[in-house]
Amino acid sequence: MALLAARTEQSTAGSETSPGALVRHTLIQTQRLLLRWARNPVTLLETLLIPCLLLIMLDIVVGGQIQKFTGDDALYGSVPMVAIVGALSGAVASGVMLGRERDAGLLARFWVLPVHRASGIASRVLAEGCRIVLGTIAVVLVGMLLGFRFHQGLLAAVVFLLIPVLFGLAFATIVTAIAVYTAKATLVEGITILTSLMMFFSTGFVPLIAFPTWIQPIVRNQPMSVAVDAMRGLADHGPIARPLTLTLVWCLGAIVLFAVPAAIGFRRASRR
């Protein structure tokens, strides 16, 4: 009887670490996260409503002035910028919720359940990707109502939509690494100051030539600017190779630097 129980226990343990269990548990936890975010007013505001309102406000307030100044439609800078800002702000809200789940002991409860260990962090990556795609589509749809169009074909449009996903996942990796190591949500929320500075000092907010000469190199090469420039080229016209390469370098660099600390911190937070 004891031997049968031991074999059953080994079989169960093996099934918890199998690739099939990882896929199954990741999808279940992803659904849990998406449902929780959908029922959270702050997350919905950060993901959908605020970015769309920001885009409309920018088009009304500065869109006409930028078009007179440059001769180009300002939407081809503001739509990419707002899509990226929405991805970043949603990642901050998700980081705050992660810290609350850790403090409430929810992560520790999942740790003692027969759940694949990697499904917790994998489900958050997948849920973040879904959230960013939905937010980007919402911003693009509002932009189309204002006059935004894709002029470079279907493939370029797909790459356009993928850039905020990659950018948002890289930023979410940083936020996760911070959220699992600190008990203060204010520290995670303080990252919004950085995202605001990146937005106001980017080529998506105003053209590069509108900035003072001494700060133009910083504005031109900062992460949000290169992502906006790449998306502008994919949607309308402009260089693509350089800004897209720099975007990949910035995003992959952030993931490489913060993925391991985030995974280790998530594991420690789950075992508290």
N, C-alpha and C positions, 0 to 999 in steps of 0.2 A: 504493500500500500504506500509506504514511504517512497519507494523507488518510482512508482507511478506519479506521485505528487511532484517528485523532483523533476521527472521528465516533462510533466505538464508545465512546471514553472520555467524550465529551460526553453520549451517551445514558445511560451508566451513572451519570454524576454527576447528571444530571437525575432519574433514577429514585430516587436516594438522598434527594432533597429534595422528592419529590412527597407529596401528602397520603396517598396509598395506602401509601407506604413508611413514613410516620409512624405510621399505624395498625398496620401489620403489625409494625414493629420495636418499637413500644410494647408490643404484646401479647406478643411473644416475650420481651422483657426483664422484663415483669411476671411472666410465668410463671417466669423464672429467679429473680427475687427471692422469689416465694412459695415455690418449692421450697427455696431456700436457708434461708429463715426456718423452714419446716416441719422442716428437718433440724437446726436450731439449738436446743438445749435451752433456752438462756437466753431466746430470743425466745418459744418456746412457753410457758415459765413466766410471762414478763411479760404475754403476751397472754391466755392462757386460765386456767391453773391458779391463779396468785396472786390475780387478781381474784375468782374464784369462792370461793376459800378466805377471802379478806378479807370477802366478803359474808356467808358463813356465820358467821364469827367475830363480825362486828358484830351480826348478828341474835341470836346467843347471848348476847353480853356486854352490849350496851346496848339491844337491841331492846325487851325487856320494860320496862325502866326508862323509855324514851322514850314508850312507849305509855301507861304509867301517868301520866306527867308531862303529856302533851298530849292524850291520848285518841285519837290518830291512830296508824295502823300505821307503824312506823319504816321499813318496807321501801320506802315510797313516796319516801323521801329517800335511803336507803342504796343502793337499786338504781341510780338515776340517777348518784349520786356514784361508785359503784364502776365503772360503765360508763365514765364519763369518766376516772377514774384509770387504768383499763386502757388506754384509748386513749393517754393521755399517757405511761405507762411503756413501752408498746410503741414509741412514737415515739422515746424515748430510746435503747432498744436498737437500733433501726434506724439512728439517728444514729451510734452507736458502730461499727456494721458499715460504714456509709458511710465513716467515717474510716479504717477498716482497709483497705477497698478502694482508697481513694486512696493510702495509704502503700504498699500492695503493688503499685501500678501498674496495677491492673485498669481503672480509669477511663481511664487514658492509652491502654491497649490498645484499648478500645472507640472512643476518639477517632480512631485511625488506620484503623479498619475502615470498610467501606462501610455505615455505619449513620447513620440520620437523627439530626442533632445534638440535636434536641429530644426524641427518644425516651427519653434517659436520665433526664431530670428528670420527663417525663410518666409514665414507667413507675413511678417511685417514688411519685408521687401516686396513681396507680391502685392500686398494690399496698398502699399505706397505707390507702386506702379499703376495700379487700377485707379487710385484717387487722382494721380497726376494726369493720366490720360483723359479722364472725365472732365477735370478742371480745364485742361488745355482745349478740349473740344468745345466746351462752353464759351471760353474766351474767343476762340476762332469764329464760332457762330455769331456772337455779338459783333465781332469785327466785320464779318461779312454783311451784316445788316447796316453797318456804317460805311461800307464800300471796299473792304479788304477782299482781295482775290489772289488765287494762286496762278502764276503765269509761267511756271517752269515744269509743269507736268505732274503726273501722279506720283512718280518715285520721289521727286523733290518734296512733294507735300507730305509723304510718309516720313521722310527724314526730318522734315520740319517738326512734325508731331513727336518724334522720338527724342529730339534734343532736350525739351523740358523734362522728359522722363529720366534721361541720363543725368541731367543737372540736378534734378530733385532727389534722385536716389543717392547721388554723391553727397549732397547737403544733408539728407536724412541720416546718412552714415555718421556724419559729424555730430548731428543733434543726438542720435542714439548713444554715441560714445560719451557725450556729456551727461545725458539724462540718467544713464545707469550708474554713473559714478558720483553724482551729487544729489542730495536730498532737497535742494532748493529749486523749485520750479521757476523762480525769478531769474536764475542764471540762464536757464534754457530760453525763457521768454526774452531775456536781454539780447539774444542773438538777433532779434528783430531790428535792433538798432543798426547792426552790421548790414542786414539786408536792405534797410532803408537807405543807408549811405551808398550801397552798391547801385541801388535804383536811381537815385538822384545824380550820381556821378557815372552814368553810363550813356552810351551812344543811342540807347533807346529812348531816353528821356528828352534830350535835345541833341542836335548834331555835334560832332566832335569839334568843329570850328567855333562853336559858341562858347567853349571853355577857354580859360586863360592858357596861353602857350605853355607855361611851366607845368601845368597839370595834365596836358593832353596825352603824354606817353602813358601815364598811369591809367587815365580813363580808357584809352584805346586798348590796353592789354589786360585790364581787369576781367575776371571770369564772366560777369554778366554782359559786358560789352562785346566780347568775342562771340558769345553765344547768340546775342541779338544780331550781330553782323552776319553770322552764318545763316540764321533763320531769315534775315532780310534777303540775302542772296538766293536762298532756296525758294522764296515766295515771289520775289520781284526781280531785282537785278543787283549786281554787286559781286565782290570777290567771295568765294566760298572756301577754297582750299586752305588758306591761311587761318581764317577764324574758326573753321571747323576743326582743324588740327589742334589749335590752341585750346578749343573747348574740350576736346578729348583728353589733352594733356592735363588740364585743370581737373576735370572730373575723375579720370582714372587715378591721378595723383592723390586726390582726396580719399578715394576709396581704398587705395593701397595703404595710406597712412593711418586711416581710422577704422578700417574693417576689423582688424585683429583686436584693438582695444575695445571696440564695440561688442564683439563676440565674447571676449573674456569678461567684460563688465556685465553683459547680459547673463552669462552663466553664473557669475557671482551673485548678481541680484536675484536670480531665480533660486539660489540655494540658501538665501537668508532665512 
